[in-house]
Amino acid sequence: MEYKILGKKDLTPSTLKTMTDSERVQLCAELRDKILNTVSVNGGHLASNLGVVELTVSLLSVFDYTKDKIVFDVGHQSYSYKILTGRFNEFDTLRQKGGISGFPRISESEYDCFDTGHSSTSISAALGMARARDLRKEDNYVISVIGDGALTGGLAYEAINDAGHSKTKMLIILNDNEMSIDRNVGGLSHYLSKLRISSGYISAKATTESFLRKLGFFGRGLIRIIIALKDFFRFLLYRKKPSIFEDLGLVYYGPVDGHDIKNLIKAFDAVKDIKAPVIIHVLTKKGKGYGHAERNPSNYHGVGAFDLQTGVVGGSKSSYTTAFAGALCEIASQNRNVVAISAAMTQGTGLENFSMKFPTRFFDCGIAEEHCVTMAGGLAVSGFTPVVAIYSSFLQRAYDEMISDVCFMNSHVVFAIDRAGFVGSDGHTHHGLLDISYLNSMVNITVLSPRDYKDLRYCLDYAINKCTGPVAVRYPRGSSPFEVSGCLYEDPEDCILPHLSCGTGTDYAIISVGRICSEADKAVGILKEKGYNGIHINLALIKPVPYDEIIRMISGIKNVFTIEEGILSGGFGEAVSSGFVEHNCPCHVYNIAVPDPMIRAASPAEQLKMAGLDADSVASRVSKVLGEM
């Protein structure tokens, strides 16, 4: 497609405001084409971005992105916004090393006002910006764009409650992409919906309310009577009670067709000067404009490179997630006490098959990680074995609940921590680099990090059937680095013991945990070519560290290197260093870990190299230490 509008250099806020209806329709078509062609090559969040094209164009046709603040919740629907705010020429670098992020980033553009990546934060952030504006006596608009899924997170309601109580002026756009637009409501309903978002209605409503309030007690009584009558007639028409948002103190308008630019602009123009928190309910369709995504939006939520014509996604079908999914179903078929819990990521965490095979033993709690964990604690003290499957970076949100509601009671909850380590193109907000450190701070918990698929199967069985307290099994995104998933042991229960992975000699020892084992194996080969002979020990058990077994295996070796796909502070390496001191182990320990968790989007292999965890970097670090001896 020829980008007649997007290709212009003068696509400014004033240009967007003065476009004709036909030009905006053309602009939306160009945006969809650009997003589809880029994501099909680079991967990314597709369905959500296709669904908000008209919404974004309408927003920027009313508000001025150079001074107004627009906060996109999660941020995986911000592609159109990025393109329209000066990043069209860079968009082909989306989610690539050195390119633009798949999420809003303050460091990337002055028009990205808040870093997002996790759910349910936008209203809180926007309320803070609105209060800052008021303190400075400025007049810019502050807008939160939040999806209906993000409203399952409790943080959103904490913010709504605060905004409704304080009556701070701001606009919340509820992007509801799960409801269809009901054309059978009736002509009167359609008329009243249009009336409610008209500037005349809003102005008259505000004037009347202001006049009545001046009448004191009598006027306030009339206001209550009018509101009661309005709610009564609304109930007769819609057969439903007033919006929960109105009960919480927000001014509610909608629903509005999220693909009707003319009406969206009319709605935004009508409400933008209300001096109170306003929520506009917008109905959109995920995957709009691309048939494959419209029919299967969940398959195109976060997608890898795919064929634009057929919709077929490339890449290997085997992964740690699929290995976990298969193992859990197998274990659950033999252990009826096993239940599974998801935080609105049933497909992403591999629990879809479990939910179909054991529907009464599966619970999707929505984007509410804290609730997931505490509910799991309730199941555990009632005799069940809950498996809570959550991405590493998202589980951070339930840190307090893990400690207080599970670990302190030594309850048998199994945490299946997906996306541990580097995640690739989603970047630093989604890396699972902190879990070893935050898990190490918790009492009573056992932490396992399997190296491959078979190891994961044995670790999960051990966690569910052999343990009695809390257990975390962390595993990475993507496929195993081992072509043949062969274990280092024969007895499955030995999965918690350290095992010799490769090498002979006493010049050094490398101790690795999890997937990084493959890089350590390669490093041993590189070091052998340099004349250094040592051993590589791999173990899945991170906490408690099996010091006695490790010390026996490294007997006579003076230089020990730990390597982990996590941060240094509080990590596995630091635990080994302090443990060796306590066990009077006379060797020097060098910790190799991620120096900076802010490593940006790139491939996982590139990120390992950037962190100094690839085989060449590890070998260089070891040879440098040994060469200085």
N, C-alpha and C positions, 0 to 999 in steps of 0.2 A: 504493500500500500504506500502511496505517496503521502507524506505527512505535510499537507498543505498548511495546517494550522500549527501543529507542534514544531514544525521546522522553522517557524518564524523566530527571530531573535528578540522581538519586542512583545513577547507574551507576558505582559505585566498585569498587575491587579486591575488597572484601569481598562486594559484590553479585555480582560475576562468579564468585567462589569458591563461593557458596551457591546458585547457580541449579540448577534441575532439568534433567534431560536434555532434556525437551520445550521448556523455556525456551531452552536453548542452540540447539536446532534452529531455533526461531523467530527467535532473534537472528541466526543465520547467514543466514536467508532475508531478513531486513530489511537486513543489511549488503550482500548482493548487489544487492538492489533499489536501495539508495541509491547504490552504486557505479555500477551500470548507468545509472541516470537522470542522474547527474552527469556521467559520462564521455561519454555520448552527446551532451551539450550542450557541454561544455568541452574534450573531447578528453582524452587521457591514456593511461596504461598500464593496459590492461584485462585481458588474458588472465592475466597473472601475478598480479594482485590477486584475481581471481575464484578462482584456484587455491589461495590460502592463507587463505581465510576461516575454515575449521574449525581450521586450524593456529594462527591468531592467537587465536581464541576459547579454544582449549585452553591456549595459553601463558599468557594472562591469567587463566585459571581456576586456574592453579597458582602462578604467580609474581606478585609485587606490583610493578606498573609505577611506583609512587611511589618505590621504593628500588632495585629490581633494574634492571640495565642490559641492554637488548635492542638489539643492533646489526643492522640490516637491510642485508645486502650489496646494493650498488647503490641500494636503497631504493625501486625502482619497484614493490614489493609491499607497501608500508606503509600503504595506504589504510584497511584495516580497523583497523589499529593507531591511526591518527590519529583515526578516528571514535570508537573506544572509549576514547581518552585525552583526552576533553573537547573535541573539535573537530567534533562532529556538526552543531551549528548553523552552523558556518563552512564546512562541506564544500562547499556550493554555490559557494564562491569559489575552488575548487581551480584552480590554475595560471592565475589571473587577476591582473591588476594590483592590488596591495594585498591579495590573498587568500593562502590557504595554499599552500605549495609542494607539488609532486608528489613530493617527496623529504623524508626526515627533515632537520630544521633545528634546531640548538640555539637559534637566535634566535627560533624560532617557539613552542617549547614546552619546558618544563622536563623533559618526559618523552621528548624526543628527545635521546639522549645523545651522538650523533655525527653530523656532517654526512656524508651519502653521496650518491652520484651516479655514481661510477665503480666498476668491478667489482673483486672479489677482495680488498677491503680489510677486511672485517668481522672476520675472525679475528685479524688483527694488532691492530686497534683494541681488540677485546674482550680479547685477551691483555694489552695494556697496562693496561686498566681492572682486570683481575683482579689484576695485580701491584700496582697502586696500592691496591686493596682489602686485599691481604695486608700491604702495608707499613703501612697504617693500622690493621691488626688489626680490620677490619670483617667482617661476615658476609653481605653481600648476594650475590646470584647475578649472574653475567655470562653473557649468552647471545648467540651469533652465529647469525643465520639466513642461510644461504648456499645459492644454487641450484647445481644440477649444472653449469650453464653457466659460472658464476663459478669453478668448480674447474679450468677449463682455463687460468686465469691463474696464473702461477708464484708470485706473491706469496702466494696462499693456501697453497701447499705450504711456502713458507718459514716461514709462521706455524705451520702444523701441525707441522712438524719441531721448531720451537722449543718449542711447547706440549708435545709428546710427550716431549721431552728433559727439560724442566723439571718436568713433572708438575703444572703449575699447574692448580688446580681451575677449570673453566669448562665450559660446555655449548655444543656446536656442533650445530645442527640442519641437516642436509643436506636441502634441499627438492628432491627429485628429481622433476621433472615431465616427464621423457622416457620413463620406464619405466612400463609398465602393471603392475597388481597381478596376479601370476600365481596363479590359483586352483587350478592343477593340480599344485602342488608335492607335495601329499599331506597326510594327516592328521597324521602324525608330525612333519613339518616345521612345520605350523601350530602344533602343540602346543608344540614346542621354541621357536618364535619367541615365543609367549605366555609361556613359562616364563622365557625370557631377559630379558624386561622386567618380570618380577614382582619385587616388593620382597623376597619370601622368598628367591628365587634369588640376588639381588644381595647380600642380607645374609649368606647362607650362604657365598657365594663370598668376600666380604671377610673374614669371620671365619676361614675355612679358610686363606686366604692369610696372614693375620696370624699365625695359630698356627704354620704351617709355617716362616715366616721366623724365628721365635724359636728354631727348632731348629738354626739356623746353617747350616753347609755342607750337612748331610744334608737339611735342610728345603728349602733352595734347589734342591737336586737333584730333590727330589720335585715341586716346583713346575714345573720344566722338563719333567719326565716327564708330568705331568698336562696341561700346555699342549700338548705334542706329541700325546698321545692325543686330546685334544679336537679339535685340528686335523685329525688323521687321520680321526676319525669324521665331522667336518664335511665333509671332502673326499668320503667315501663317500656322504654324503647329498646334498650340493649339487653334487658334481663340480667344485668350485672350491677354490682355495687360500684361506688366511685373508685377511681384509680388509687392504688396503694401509694402512688407518688403524691397525690393530693393530700392523702392522710398524713404524709410525712412533711408536708409544707411546701411542696413544689407546685408550680403552675404547669398543668399537663395539657398538651395539645396533640391531636392525632386520632387515629393513625393517618399517615400520609404515604402515598405511593412513592417509594424510594427510587423509581425509575422515571418519574414524571418531573422533568426539570422545571417546567413552568410553575407547577404547584409547589415544588420544593422551595424555589426562590421566593414565591409569594409567602410561604410559611415563615421562612427565615426573616424576610423583611418585616413581617407582621409582628414577630415576637422579640426582635433584637433589642428593642428599647424598653422592654418591661423591666422595671427595677426590682427584680426578684429572681430567684432561681427558676428556670424554665426547662421543662423536658419536652422534646418533640419526639414522638413515636413514629419511626420511619420503617416501612416494610420493604425489604429488598429480597432478591433471590440470589443465593450463592451460585457462583459459576455463570452468571448472566452473560449470554452471548456466545458461549462455547458449549455445545450440546453435551459432550462427554462430562464436563464438570457440572452442568445443570442436573444431569441424571444421577451422577454419583459424586456429590460435593465433598463427602468425607475422603474419597480417594484422591481428590485434588486439593486437599487442604494444604499440607506441606508435601510437595512432590519433587522427585528428582527429574532429571532430563527426560523428555518424552517426545514421541512422534506426534507432531501437530495434527496430522491428518487422521491417524488411527486412534490417537490418545493412549497408545501403549507406552507404559513407563519402562525405561531401560534399567539395567543394573541387576545384581544378583538377588535371587529370591531368598536365599539363606542368610540368616543374620542371628545375632545373639538374641534378639527379641523373639524371632520365630522358634529358636531353640528353647527359650524360656517357656513360651506358650505351649509347645508340645510336651515338655517335661511336666509342667503344672497340671495339664489335663490328665496325664498318665498317673501322676501321684494322687490327684484328687479322686480318680476312679477307684483307688484302693483305700483312700482315707476320707471317710464321709464327713469328718470334722473340718476339712479344709474349705474355706470360703475365700472369695477374691473380691478386692475392692479397687475401683478406679476413680480417678478425679477427672472425669470427662475426657479420658484418653483411652477408651476401650480398645479402639483399633491400634492406636499408636503404641500401646504397651503390650499388644499381642493377646489381650484378654477376650477378643471377639469369639473365638471358638469356645472358650470356657463359658462365656455368657450363654451360648446356645446349648451346650451340653449340660450345664448345671444352672439353669435360669434362676432357681430359688436360692442358690448359693452364691450369687453374684450381685454386687451392689455398685452402681455408678452414682457417686455422690455429687457430681457436678464439679465445677472448678472451686473446690473447697478442701484444700489439702489438710488444713487443721482439723476440720470435721472428720475427714477420712481416718486420720490417725486416732483421734479420740474415740470414734465409733469402733474402730478396730480394737482399742483397749477394752471397750465394753463387751465386745464379742469374746475376747480372750479370757476375761475373768468369768465368762459364762460357759467356758468349756470348749469353745471353737478355736481353730487355728487360722486366723485371718492372714492372707497374703496381700499386702498393700503394694500395688505396682504404680510407681510414680517416677517421673524423670528426676535425676539427681538435682538439677537446678531448681526444680519446683518443690522438691521435698524440703528445701531450705526454709520454706514458709511455715513448715510445721515443726520447727526445731523445738519450741517450748513444749508442744504437745507430746513429742517423742520422749522428752525427758520426764515430764511430770505425769503423763497419763499412760505411759508404757514402761519406761525403763525403771523408774522409782519403784514400781510394783513388780518388776521382774516378770512382766506378762509375756506370754509366748505369741508375739506378733512378728511375722516375717516381712521385712521390707525388701521388695524386689526393686532395686534402684537401677533403672534403665538410663542410658545416655551418660554413664560415668566416664570421665575423661574428656578428651576433645570431641566436639560434635561436628566440626567442619564449618560449612557456610552460614549457619545461623549465628555464629560468632559468640562473643564473650558472655552475653546474657544467658546463653543456653549451655555453656560448658559445664561439665560435672567435675570441676577441679577442687571443690571445697569439701566433698562428702567425707573423705577419709579423716580430715581434720575435725569436722564437727561431730562425726561419729566417735572419734577417739575421746571426745570430751564427755561422753555419756556413760553412765554406770551400767553394769550388768549386760551390756550388749556384745554380741559376737559379730564380727565383721569378716565377710568372705569376698574374695575377688578372683573368680575363676579365669583361667587363661584361654579356654576354648569351649566349644559347645558341649562336649562330653563332660568336661570339668564342671560346667555350669549345671548340667543335669545332676551330677553327684552332689554338688554343693547345695542345690535346692532341696534334694532329698534329705541331706544331712540337716539342713536348717528346719525343715518341716517335721521330720520323723525322729530325729536324734536329739534335738535341743529342747530345752524347757523354757528358756527365757527369750528375750528379744534377739532377733538375728537380722542382719542386713546382708544381702547378696548384691553386690554392685557389678555391673557389666556394661560394656561400651555400646555405642551405636555402630551399626554396620555389621560387616561380615568378619569372621575369624581370620586372622593372618596366617593360620595354619591350613594348608590345602587338605591335609588328612588330619582329622581331629583325633589324634591319638593321645591318650593320657600317659603320664609318667609313672603310673602305678596300676596294679591289677585290682586290688581291693577298693571298692568305691568309698569305704569309710576312711581310707587313707588320704582323701582329698584335703584334709586339714593339715597334713604333714608337709614339711619342706622336702623337695625332691631335686636331685641333681638333673639339670636340664641338659648341660653339655660341658665339655672341657675337662682337661686334666692339668695338674700343676699346682704350685703353691705361691706363684707370684702375686696373685690377687684372688679375690672372690667377689662376684657380683650377686646381689640378692634382689630379685624382682618380684613384683606382684601383678597379677592380671595380664591383660593383653600386651603390655610392654615387654613381656617375656620374649617375644619374637625379635625385637630390636636388640635385646641383651644377647641372645644367641648369635646374631650376626656380629655384634661387637666382639664377642669372644673369637670368632674367626678372623676378624680384622687384626686383633691384637696378636694372634698367633703368627700372622704374617710379619708383624713387627718384632717378633722375638719374645713376646710375653706369653706365658702359659698360666692360665688360671681356670677357675671353675665358675659356672653360673648355676645358682640355686634359685628355683622358682617355688613360691608358695602361694596358696590361696588365702590362708588365714592371716588377716591383718591385725585382728584384735580378738583375744590376747595373742601377742607374738609368742611363738613356740621357741623361746630362747634356748632351752636345753638342747633340743634337736639341732638347731642352727649352729650352736657353739661346738657341738661334736663334729659337725660336718666341716667346719672351717678350722679345725685344730691345726696349728702350725702356720696358718696364714696371717700375716701381719696387716695387710691392707684390704679393707672390705668396703665395697661401694653398694649403696642401696639405690634403686631406681624405681620411681613410681610416677604414674600419670595423675599427679595431684600437686597441690602447693606444698612448699617445704614446711611452713609453720604448722606445727601440730600433726604433721603427717606420719606416715609409716617409718620413714628414715629417722626422724627425730626420736620416735619411740624405740627403735633399734639402738640408736646411739646411747640413750639414757639407760636402756635395759642392760646393755653390755657393761656399762660402768657398775651397775648394781650387781651384776653377775661376775665381776672381776675378770672380764674377758680382755686379755692384753693385746688388743689390736686397734688400729686406727680406722675410724669409720668416716666415710665421705658420703654425704647425701646428695643425690642427683634428683632434682624435682623441678617443677614448673616455677620459674622465677617471677613470672608476671601473669596473673589470671586474666588480664585484659587483652590477651592475644586475639586479634580480630579475625574476621571471616577469611577462610582459606580452606584448602583440602585438609583432612586430618593428617596426612603425611607431611604437608607443608607446616602445619602447626607443631607437629612433633619436632621438626627441624628448627623452627623458630624458638622452641623452648629448650633446645639442646638435648632432646630425648631420643633422637634418631640414632641408629647404630654408629654412624661416623662420629657424631658428636660425643657419644658415650665412650667410644674407643679413644678419641682424642683426649678426653678428660682423664681417663685411666692412665694412658701412656704418659701424659704430662706429669701426673703425680709420681708414677713409678720412675720416670726419668730423672726426677729431682731428688730421688733417694740417694 
